[in-house]
Amino acid sequence: MNRILILDCGSQFTQLIARRIREASVYCEIHPAARGTDLDFIRSFDPKGIILSGGPNSVFEPGAPTVDPKILDLGPPVFGICYGMQLIAQLSGGKATPAQEREYGRAELSVKKNDGLFAGFEPDSRVIVWASHGDRLETPPPHFRVTATSGNAPVAGMQHDTKPIYGVLFHPEVAHTPRGGEILHNFLFDICGCTPDWTPGHFIDQEIGRIRTLVGPEGRAICGLSGGVDSTVAAALVHRAIGNRLTCVFVDHGLLRRGEREQVEHTFRAHLGMDLRVVDATHRFLKELKDIEDPEEKRRRIGHTFIDVFEDAARHVEGNVGFLVQGTLYPDVIESTSAKGGPSATIKTHHNVGGLRPNLPWKLIEPLRELFKDEVRQVGRELALPDEIVGRHPFPGPGLAIRVLGPVNEDRLDLLRRVDAIYLEEIRAAGLYDQIWQAFAVLLPIKSVGVMGDGRTYDHVVALRAVTSRDGMTADWYPFPPEVLGRISNRIINEVRGVNRVAYDVSSKPPATIEWE
C-alpha cells in the first residue's frame, strides 16, 4: 500500500499535515498516538512512512502521549514534528528540557546538513520556519546528528546515523514555513519512496469496490440526503456501486432555507435518476426542539430524530435495508470525536457523528469519512455531478436550528429564512457567491433599541457570516465591499419586519468555528 500513517499527539496542526500529504497525491490517515503502542495495528496498516505530530504536552510529563519504542525499528521511515521529535529523542535515550525562552511564531533556521529532509537546501543556509515549542534538546540522543539549529534550539533538526528516523522542532506543514513543502516532499518521495497516485479517480474505484464487498450482491441501503454536496456525492458513489438497491430519503425537518425542498427535489430528479423519497417531518422535529436552547442538546435531538424518521422510511422500501449512507466528512469526525479518539479537544458534536442515536438498526456507510470538503468537490466533478451541486455552499444537517440561537420555533425560523434569502440573493447579484466558501445569517437571542419613522423600536438583531476556506478546518472572514454590506443591511432592515440591527462577523476559524453553534 502507498500510504502514510500520522500518529496524532494532540497538535492543532495535525490536520494540516494530512492536508499537505494529500495535496501531494499520497493517501494518509490520522490515528491517535495511542495506536502507536499497537505494533500489530501498525504492521497491518503497512505504512510507507510514519509521522509523529506535534502536541501541547511536554514529553517528560506524566501521561503525555507516547508510542512503543519498537516503532523506530519496524522498518518504515519515521518523521517526528516538534513534540514528535522530542518523543523520538526520549525513546532513543535523549532528554528534552524546558527552554529558558520559548520559541513561538517566526524563527530563523540554520541548515547544517543538506541531505535527508533538507535535500536541495544550500549548506549552512538560513530559512524561515514556524515554531511553537517551550521545550528543547540541548544535545541529540545517541546515534543522531544535528541537521538544523535555531536561535533558541541547539537541535532544531536531527537525523539518525543509520536508520531512516528524522525530526524537526518546527512545523513544516504550516504556510508560515515557506519551504515546508520541500521538507515534506523529501520525506514522502525521497525517503519513503511514495508514489503520487492518490487521485479522485483512484479514490472512486477503491470506494466502489469496498462498498460492493460490504453491502454484498443483495443488500439494500438508504441514504440520508440533504441535497448538499457531501450527501449527494456519497449517494452518487453508493449508487454507482449497488445501483437501484439504494433509496435516497430527503427529510424536510422544517429547518430548511426558503425554497430549499423544491430546489433539492428538482435538481436531484433532473440530474441523478435515483430513487428519491421525500418525507415531511416538520412537526416531529419542532416538537423535539421545543424550548431547547443548548446547542449540543439541539444536535443530539436532531441526530436521534433523523434516525427515527429514516427507520419509518425504511419500512416502505422494498427488501431488507441493512445500511445507512451518510455524507460524513473528516472535519465532522475531527470536531466530534477528537481526531478518532486522540488527545485533541472535542469542539462540537455533529448530528451525523456524535449526535447519532445508540444501537442503530443499520450499518453505516460513510464513503467520504476520510475526505476534506475540497476533496469531496473533486470527487463530485469526477463523478460528473452538475456544478449547481458541486459548487453549492455547505449547509449543516441541523439546518437553521443552529442558526437560530436560543429556542427554535416557527416564527423565529421564518424571520431567519427571510433574512437569509435576501443575504444570498444580494451575494449572487454582486457576483460573489463563488468567491465565498460559506455564507449565512444568524438570529441572535437578543433585541436592541432602534428608531424607525421617528418612533422607538425594540427588535431582533441578526448577524451575517461569510468565510473563505479550503476544507472547513480553518477559515477567514470574507472582506465584502462596503457598499455590498450596506445594501444587504438596508434591504434586511427595510424588508424583514422585526429586525432593526444587522452585524457582520469578522472572526476567523480558529478561534471561532464557522457556525455559531
MIRO-143761 format. One record per residue (C-alpha): x, y, z; residue number from 1; residue in one letter. Coordinates in steps of 0.2 Angstrom, whole numbers. Last residue first. Example, Ala and Ser with C-alpha at 12.3 -4.5 7.8 and 13.67 -1.06 7.14 Angstrom:
BEGIN
[atom [68,-5,36],2,"s"]
[atom [62,-22,39],1,"a"]
***
This chain:
BEGIN
[atom [-117,134,87],517,"e"]
[atom [-111,149,79],516,"w"]
[atom [-106,140,63],515,"e"]
[atom [-88,144,56],514,"i"]
[atom [-80,140,72],513,"t"]
[atom [-71,154,81],512,"a"]
[atom [-53,155,87],511,"p"]
[atom [-49,147,74],510,"p"]
[atom [-58,149,62],509,"k"]
[atom [-58,168,59],508,"s"]
[atom [-69,182,67],507,"s"]
[atom [-76,196,57],506,"v"]
[atom [-95,193,60],505,"d"]
[atom [-106,207,52],504,"y"]
[atom [-120,214,62],503,"a"]
[atom [-138,219,57],502,"v"]
[atom [-150,229,68],501,"r"]
[atom [-168,233,67],500,"n"]
[atom [-176,216,63],499,"v"]
[atom [-195,213,67],498,"g"]
[atom [-202,216,50],497,"r"]
[atom [-190,210,36],496,"v"]
[atom [-190,221,21],495,"e"]
[atom [-182,238,27],494,"n"]
[atom [-170,231,40],493,"i"]
[atom [-165,217,28],492,"i"]
[atom [-164,228,12],491,"r"]
[atom [-153,241,21],490,"n"]
[atom [-141,228,28],489,"s"]
[atom [-138,220,11],488,"i"]
[atom [-135,236,3],487,"r"]
[atom [-123,242,16],486,"g"]
[atom [-114,225,15],485,"l"]
[atom [-112,227,-4],484,"v"]
[atom [-107,246,-2],483,"e"]
[atom [-93,241,10],482,"p"]
[atom [-85,228,-2],481,"p"]
[atom [-86,212,7],480,"f"]
[atom [-70,206,16],479,"p"]
[atom [-74,187,19],478,"y"]
[atom [-70,181,36],477,"w"]
[atom [-56,168,37],476,"d"]
[atom [-57,149,38],475,"a"]
[atom [-48,134,45],474,"t"]
[atom [-54,116,46],473,"m"]
[atom [-68,119,33],472,"g"]
[atom [-58,112,19],471,"d"]
[atom [-52,126,8],470,"r"]
[atom [-59,142,16],469,"s"]
[atom [-66,159,14],468,"t"]
[atom [-80,165,26],467,"v"]
[atom [-96,174,26],466,"a"]
[atom [-107,177,42],465,"r"]
[atom [-121,189,44],464,"l"]
[atom [-128,193,62],463,"a"]
[atom [-146,197,65],462,"v"]
[atom [-153,208,79],461,"v"]
[atom [-171,207,84],460,"h"]
[atom [-182,222,89],459,"d"]
[atom [-185,236,101],458,"y"]
[atom [-192,250,91],457,"t"]
[atom [-194,268,96],456,"r"]
[atom [-203,280,84],455,"g"]
[atom [-197,294,72],454,"d"]
[atom [-202,283,57],453,"g"]
[atom [-190,269,63],452,"m"]
[atom [-178,271,78],451,"v"]
[atom [-169,257,86],450,"g"]
[atom [-166,248,103],449,"v"]
[atom [-159,231,103],448,"s"]
[atom [-165,213,105],447,"k"]
[atom [-156,197,110],446,"i"]
[atom [-155,179,106],445,"p"]
[atom [-146,181,89],444,"l"]
[atom [-153,176,73],443,"l"]
[atom [-139,170,62],442,"v"]
[atom [-137,173,43],441,"a"]
[atom [-127,163,31],440,"f"]
[atom [-112,162,19],439,"a"]
[atom [-100,148,15],438,"q"]
[atom [-85,146,4],437,"w"]
[atom [-86,163,-4],436,"i"]
[atom [-78,168,-21],435,"q"]
[atom [-92,158,-30],434,"d"]
[atom [-106,168,-22],433,"y"]
[atom [-98,185,-26],432,"l"]
[atom [-106,190,-42],431,"g"]
[atom [-115,205,-34],430,"a"]
[atom [-132,198,-38],429,"a"]
[atom [-127,182,-30],428,"r"]
[atom [-122,190,-14],427,"i"]
[atom [-138,200,-14],426,"e"]
[atom [-149,185,-16],425,"e"]
[atom [-139,176,-3],424,"l"]
[atom [-142,189,10],423,"y"]
[atom [-160,192,5],422,"i"]
[atom [-164,174,7],421,"a"]
[atom [-155,173,24],420,"d"]
[atom [-166,187,31],419,"v"]
[atom [-182,180,25],418,"r"]
[atom [-177,162,32],417,"r"]
[atom [-172,170,48],416,"l"]
[atom [-189,178,51],415,"l"]
[atom [-197,161,47],414,"d"]
[atom [-187,152,59],413,"l"]
[atom [-190,164,73],412,"r"]
[atom [-209,162,70],411,"d"]
[atom [-209,144,68],410,"e"]
[atom [-200,140,84],409,"n"]
[atom [-182,137,90],408,"v"]
[atom [-176,142,107],407,"p"]
[atom [-159,150,108],406,"g"]
[atom [-148,155,94],405,"l"]
[atom [-157,152,77],404,"v"]
[atom [-143,147,67],403,"r"]
[atom [-141,130,75],402,"i"]
[atom [-159,126,71],401,"a"]
[atom [-157,133,54],400,"l"]
[atom [-151,117,47],399,"g"]
[atom [-146,103,59],398,"p"]
[atom [-138,95,43],397,"g"]
[atom [-127,110,41],396,"p"]
[atom [-127,119,24],395,"f"]
[atom [-111,120,14],394,"p"]
[atom [-111,132,-1],393,"h"]
[atom [-115,124,-18],392,"r"]
[atom [-101,122,-30],391,"g"]
[atom [-103,103,-33],390,"v"]
[atom [-122,103,-33],389,"i"]
[atom [-125,118,-45],388,"e"]
[atom [-110,112,-55],387,"d"]
[atom [-118,96,-60],386,"p"]
[atom [-111,79,-55],385,"l"]
[atom [-99,71,-67],384,"a"]
[atom [-92,58,-55],383,"l"]
[atom [-75,66,-57],382,"e"]
[atom [-83,83,-53],381,"r"]
[atom [-90,76,-37],380,"g"]
[atom [-74,68,-32],379,"v"]
[atom [-65,85,-34],378,"q"]
[atom [-79,93,-23],377,"r"]
[atom [-76,79,-10],376,"v"]
[atom [-58,83,-10],375,"e"]
[atom [-62,102,-7],374,"d"]
[atom [-73,97,8],373,"k"]
[atom [-60,86,17],372,"f"]
[atom [-60,67,15],371,"l"]
[atom [-58,52,27],370,"e"]
[atom [-77,50,30],369,"r"]
[atom [-82,52,12],368,"l"]
[atom [-88,34,10],367,"p"]
[atom [-98,34,25],366,"e"]
[atom [-108,18,25],365,"i"]
[atom [-116,14,42],364,"l"]
[atom [-123,-2,47],363,"k"]
[atom [-141,-2,51],362,"w"]
[atom [-153,-3,66],361,"p"]
[atom [-143,10,76],360,"l"]
[atom [-140,5,94],359,"n"]
[atom [-135,22,100],358,"p"]
[atom [-143,38,92],357,"r"]
[atom [-131,48,81],356,"l"]
[atom [-126,65,88],355,"g"]
[atom [-108,61,90],354,"g"]
[atom [-107,58,71],353,"v"]
[atom [-121,64,60],352,"n"]
[atom [-128,77,71],351,"h"]
[atom [-110,84,73],350,"h"]
[atom [-104,86,91],349,"t"]
[atom [-94,101,95],348,"k"]
[atom [-75,105,98],347,"i"]
[atom [-69,89,105],346,"t"]
[atom [-51,93,111],345,"a"]
[atom [-36,84,104],344,"s"]
[atom [-29,69,114],343,"p"]
[atom [-34,56,101],342,"g"]
[atom [-51,47,100],341,"g"]
[atom [-53,47,81],340,"k"]
[atom [-47,65,79],339,"a"]
[atom [-56,72,94],338,"s"]
[atom [-73,64,91],337,"t"]
[atom [-85,77,85],336,"s"]
[atom [-73,90,78],335,"e"]
[atom [-62,78,69],334,"i"]
[atom [-76,67,63],333,"v"]
[atom [-86,82,56],332,"d"]
[atom [-69,89,49],331,"p"]
[atom [-66,72,40],330,"y"]
[atom [-83,72,31],329,"l"]
[atom [-100,62,34],328,"t"]
[atom [-111,61,19],327,"g"]
[atom [-121,47,26],326,"q"]
[atom [-127,30,19],325,"v"]
[atom [-137,19,31],324,"l"]
[atom [-136,0,28],323,"f"]
[atom [-146,-16,31],322,"g"]
[atom [-162,-12,22],321,"v"]
[atom [-172,-28,19],320,"n"]
[atom [-182,-28,3],319,"g"]
[atom [-194,-15,-4],318,"e"]
[atom [-193,2,5],317,"v"]
[atom [-208,7,15],316,"h"]
[atom [-201,1,31],315,"r"]
[atom [-185,11,28],314,"a"]
[atom [-195,27,29],313,"a"]
[atom [-200,24,47],312,"d"]
[atom [-182,20,52],311,"e"]
[atom [-176,35,42],310,"f"]
[atom [-188,46,53],309,"v"]
[atom [-182,38,69],308,"d"]
[atom [-163,41,63],307,"i"]
[atom [-166,59,59],306,"f"]
[atom [-174,61,76],305,"t"]
[atom [-159,55,85],304,"h"]
[atom [-147,67,76],303,"g"]
[atom [-159,81,79],302,"i"]
[atom [-160,78,97],301,"r"]
[atom [-141,77,99],300,"r"]
[atom [-138,92,89],299,"r"]
[atom [-151,103,99],298,"k"]
[atom [-144,96,115],297,"e"]
[atom [-126,101,110],296,"e"]
[atom [-133,119,105],295,"p"]
[atom [-142,121,122],294,"d"]
[atom [-158,131,119],293,"e"]
[atom [-172,118,119],292,"i"]
[atom [-189,126,122],291,"d"]
[atom [-197,115,109],290,"k"]
[atom [-183,106,99],289,"l"]
[atom [-192,89,99],288,"e"]
[atom [-209,96,94],287,"k"]
[atom [-200,106,80],286,"l"]
[atom [-193,90,73],285,"f"]
[atom [-209,80,73],284,"r"]
[atom [-219,94,66],283,"h"]
[atom [-208,97,52],282,"t"]
[atom [-206,78,47],281,"a"]
[atom [-211,80,28],280,"d"]
[atom [-203,65,20],279,"v"]
[atom [-197,65,2],278,"v"]
[atom [-192,48,-6],277,"r"]
[atom [-179,48,-20],276,"l"]
[atom [-175,33,-31],275,"d"]
[atom [-160,39,-41],274,"m"]
[atom [-160,47,-58],273,"g"]
[atom [-146,60,-54],272,"l"]
[atom [-149,75,-65],271,"h"]
[atom [-167,81,-66],270,"a"]
[atom [-173,71,-50],269,"r"]
[atom [-160,78,-39],268,"f"]
[atom [-160,96,-45],267,"t"]
[atom [-179,97,-44],266,"h"]
[atom [-181,89,-27],265,"e"]
[atom [-167,99,-20],264,"v"]
[atom [-174,115,-26],263,"q"]
[atom [-191,112,-20],262,"e"]
[atom [-185,107,-3],261,"r"]
[atom [-174,123,-2],260,"e"]
[atom [-187,136,-7],259,"g"]
[atom [-183,146,9],258,"r"]
[atom [-170,138,20],257,"r"]
[atom [-173,122,29],256,"l"]
[atom [-177,119,47],255,"l"]
[atom [-194,112,45],254,"g"]
[atom [-187,94,45],253,"h"]
[atom [-189,91,27],252,"d"]
[atom [-181,74,26],251,"v"]
[atom [-174,68,9],250,"f"]
[atom [-173,49,9],249,"v"]
[atom [-162,41,-5],248,"c"]
[atom [-165,23,-9],247,"t"]
[atom [-150,12,-15],246,"l"]
[atom [-153,-6,-22],245,"r"]
[atom [-156,3,-38],244,"n"]
[atom [-137,3,-42],243,"g"]
[atom [-125,-5,-30],242,"i"]
[atom [-108,3,-33],241,"a"]
[atom [-113,18,-44],240,"r"]
[atom [-127,21,-32],239,"h"]
[atom [-115,21,-17],238,"v"]
[atom [-104,34,-26],237,"l"]
[atom [-118,45,-31],236,"a"]
[atom [-126,45,-14],235,"a"]
[atom [-110,50,-6],234,"a"]
[atom [-108,64,-18],233,"v"]
[atom [-125,70,-14],232,"t"]
[atom [-123,68,4],231,"s"]
[atom [-107,79,4],230,"d"]
[atom [-113,92,-10],229,"v"]
[atom [-129,97,-2],228,"g"]
[atom [-146,90,-6],227,"g"]
[atom [-148,84,12],226,"s"]
[atom [-150,65,8],225,"l"]
[atom [-149,52,21],224,"g"]
[atom [-146,37,11],223,"c"]
[atom [-155,20,12],222,"i"]
[atom [-146,4,8],221,"a"]
[atom [-150,-13,1],220,"r"]
[atom [-140,-29,2],219,"g"]
[atom [-142,-42,-12],218,"e"]
[atom [-124,-44,-20],217,"p"]
[atom [-115,-39,-4],216,"g"]
[atom [-116,-22,5],215,"v"]
[atom [-98,-23,11],214,"l"]
[atom [-90,-30,-4],213,"t"]
[atom [-99,-18,-16],212,"r"]
[atom [-95,-3,-4],211,"i"]
[atom [-76,-8,-4],210,"r"]
[atom [-75,-10,-23],209,"g"]
[atom [-84,7,-26],208,"i"]
[atom [-73,15,-13],207,"e"]
[atom [-57,10,-22],206,"q"]
[atom [-63,15,-39],205,"d"]
[atom [-69,32,-33],204,"i"]
[atom [-52,35,-23],203,"f"]
[atom [-42,31,-39],202,"h"]
[atom [-52,43,-49],201,"g"]
[atom [-51,57,-36],200,"p"]
[atom [-32,54,-36],199,"t"]
[atom [-20,45,-24],198,"w"]
[atom [-6,40,-36],197,"d"]
[atom [9,51,-30],196,"p"]
[atom [21,36,-27],195,"t"]
[atom [29,35,-11],194,"c"]
[atom [48,31,-9],193,"g"]
[atom [48,34,10],192,"c"]
[atom [64,44,10],191,"i"]
[atom [65,53,-7],190,"d"]
[atom [46,53,-10],189,"f"]
[atom [37,57,6],188,"l"]
[atom [51,63,16],187,"f"]
[atom [58,75,3],186,"n"]
[atom [41,81,-2],185,"h"]
[atom [38,85,17],184,"l"]
[atom [54,95,18],183,"i"]
[atom [50,104,1],182,"e"]
[atom [33,108,7],181,"g"]
[atom [40,116,22],180,"g"]
[atom [50,129,12],179,"r"]
[atom [39,144,16],178,"p"]
[atom [36,139,34],177,"t"]
[atom [22,151,38],176,"h"]
[atom [10,140,27],175,"a"]
[atom [10,127,40],174,"v"]
[atom [15,109,37],173,"e"]
[atom [34,111,40],172,"p"]
[atom [31,115,59],171,"h"]
[atom [46,117,70],170,"f"]
[atom [57,106,81],169,"l"]
[atom [62,94,67],168,"v"]
[atom [65,75,67],167,"g"]
[atom [71,61,57],166,"y"]
[atom [72,42,58],165,"i"]
[atom [78,32,42],164,"p"]
[atom [91,22,52],163,"k"]
[atom [110,23,50],162,"t"]
[atom [116,40,58],161,"d"]
[atom [99,45,64],160,"h"]
[atom [93,63,59],159,"q"]
[atom [91,79,69],158,"m"]
[atom [83,96,67],157,"g"]
[atom [81,111,78],156,"a"]
[atom [94,104,90],155,"v"]
[atom [103,119,98],154,"p"]
[atom [86,127,99],153,"a"]
[atom [83,145,104],152,"n"]
[atom [92,154,89],151,"g"]
[atom [89,140,78],150,"s"]
[atom [98,124,73],149,"t"]
[atom [97,111,59],148,"a"]
[atom [104,94,54],147,"t"]
[atom [111,88,71],146,"v"]
[atom [117,70,72],145,"r"]
[atom [109,55,80],144,"f"]
[atom [117,39,86],143,"h"]
[atom [115,44,104],142,"p"]
[atom [101,57,108],141,"p"]
[atom [104,75,101],140,"p"]
[atom [111,88,113],139,"t"]
[atom [102,103,122],138,"e"]
[atom [85,97,117],137,"l"]
[atom [71,109,118],136,"r"]
[atom [55,113,127],135,"d"]
[atom [43,128,125],134,"g"]
[atom [38,125,107],133,"h"]
[atom [28,133,93],132,"s"]
[atom [40,137,78],131,"a"]
[atom [36,142,61],130,"w"]
[atom [51,142,49],129,"v"]
[atom [62,155,40],128,"i"]
[atom [77,149,31],127,"v"]
[atom [96,151,34],126,"r"]
[atom [108,142,23],125,"s"]
[atom [123,132,30],124,"d"]
[atom [123,120,16],123,"p"]
[atom [110,126,2],122,"e"]
[atom [94,116,3],121,"f"]
[atom [91,103,-10],120,"g"]
[atom [90,88,2],119,"a"]
[atom [84,95,19],118,"f"]
[atom [74,81,25],117,"l"]
[atom [88,69,21],116,"g"]
[atom [103,79,14],115,"d"]
[atom [108,97,16],114,"n"]
[atom [116,95,33],113,"k"]
[atom [118,111,44],112,"k"]
[atom [103,121,40],111,"v"]
[atom [101,137,51],110,"s"]
[atom [83,140,55],109,"l"]
[atom [76,158,58],108,"e"]
[atom [60,158,68],107,"a"]
[atom [43,165,66],106,"r"]
[atom [30,160,79],105,"g"]
[atom [33,153,96],104,"y"]
[atom [50,149,104],103,"e"]
[atom [50,149,122],102,"r"]
[atom [65,156,132],101,"e"]
[atom [73,147,147],100,"q"]
[atom [68,131,137],99,"a"]
[atom [61,116,147],98,"p"]
[atom [71,100,145],97,"t"]
[atom [70,86,132],96,"a"]
[atom [82,71,135],95,"k"]
[atom [89,58,124],94,"g"]
[atom [89,39,126],93,"g"]
[atom [81,35,109],92,"s"]
[atom [63,35,116],91,"l"]
[atom [66,52,123],90,"q"]
[atom [73,58,106],89,"a"]
[atom [59,51,96],88,"i"]
[atom [47,60,108],87,"l"]
[atom [56,76,106],86,"q"]
[atom [54,75,88],85,"m"]
[atom [36,71,89],84,"g"]
[atom [33,86,100],83,"y"]
[atom [40,97,86],82,"c"]
[atom [37,85,71],81,"i"]
[atom [44,67,71],80,"g"]
[atom [47,58,55],79,"f"]
[atom [49,39,55],78,"v"]
[atom [54,29,40],77,"p"]
[atom [46,12,38],76,"p"]
[atom [57,-3,45],75,"g"]
[atom [49,-8,62],74,"l"]
[atom [64,-2,72],73,"d"]
[atom [58,15,77],72,"l"]
[atom [41,8,81],71,"i"]
[atom [50,-3,94],70,"k"]
[atom [50,12,106],69,"p"]
[atom [31,9,108],68,"d"]
[atom [22,26,107],67,"v"]
[atom [19,41,118],66,"t"]
[atom [6,54,123],65,"p"]
[atom [10,63,140],64,"a"]
[atom [3,54,155],63,"g"]
[atom [16,60,167],62,"p"]
[atom [25,75,159],61,"e"]
[atom [43,71,152],60,"f"]
[atom [37,73,134],59,"v"]
[atom [30,90,137],58,"s"]
[atom [12,92,131],57,"n"]
[atom [4,103,118],56,"p"]
[atom [7,92,103],55,"g"]
[atom [17,90,87],54,"g"]
[atom [14,75,76],53,"s"]
[atom [23,59,74],52,"l"]
[atom [24,54,56],51,"i"]
[atom [26,36,50],50,"i"]
[atom [31,30,32],49,"g"]
[atom [26,18,18],48,"k"]
[atom [13,12,30],47,"p"]
[atom [8,-6,32],46,"d"]
[atom [-8,-3,41],45,"f"]
[atom [-7,-22,47],44,"s"]
[atom [10,-19,53],43,"r"]
[atom [5,-3,63],42,"i"]
[atom [-10,-12,70],41,"f"]
[atom [1,-26,76],40,"d"]
[atom [13,-14,84],39,"l"]
[atom [-1,-7,95],38,"d"]
[atom [8,7,105],37,"t"]
[atom [7,19,91],36,"g"]
[atom [-12,17,91],35,"r"]
[atom [-10,28,107],34,"a"]
[atom [-4,42,96],33,"a"]
[atom [-22,44,90],32,"p"]
[atom [-24,40,71],31,"h"]
[atom [-23,51,56],30,"i"]
[atom [-24,43,39],29,"e"]
[atom [-13,46,23],28,"c"]
[atom [-15,44,4],27,"y"]
[atom [-2,52,-7],26,"v"]
[atom [-7,64,-20],25,"s"]
[atom [5,78,-14],24,"a"]
[atom [-11,88,-9],23,"e"]
[atom [-15,73,1],22,"r"]
[atom [2,75,11],21,"i"]
[atom [-1,94,14],20,"r"]
[atom [-19,91,20],19,"r"]
[atom [-14,77,32],18,"a"]
[atom [0,88,40],17,"i"]
[atom [-13,102,41],16,"l"]
[atom [-25,90,51],15,"q"]
[atom [-11,88,64],14,"t"]
[atom [-9,107,66],13,"f"]
[atom [-18,110,82],12,"q"]
[atom [-6,96,89],11,"s"]
[atom [-13,82,100],10,"g"]
[atom [0,68,98],9,"c"]
[atom [-9,62,82],8,"d"]
[atom [0,47,74],7,"l"]
[atom [0,50,55],6,"i"]
[atom [2,34,45],5,"l"]
[atom [7,37,27],4,"i"]
[atom [0,27,12],3,"r"]
[atom [6,18,-4],2,"n"]
[atom [0,0,0],1,"m"]
***
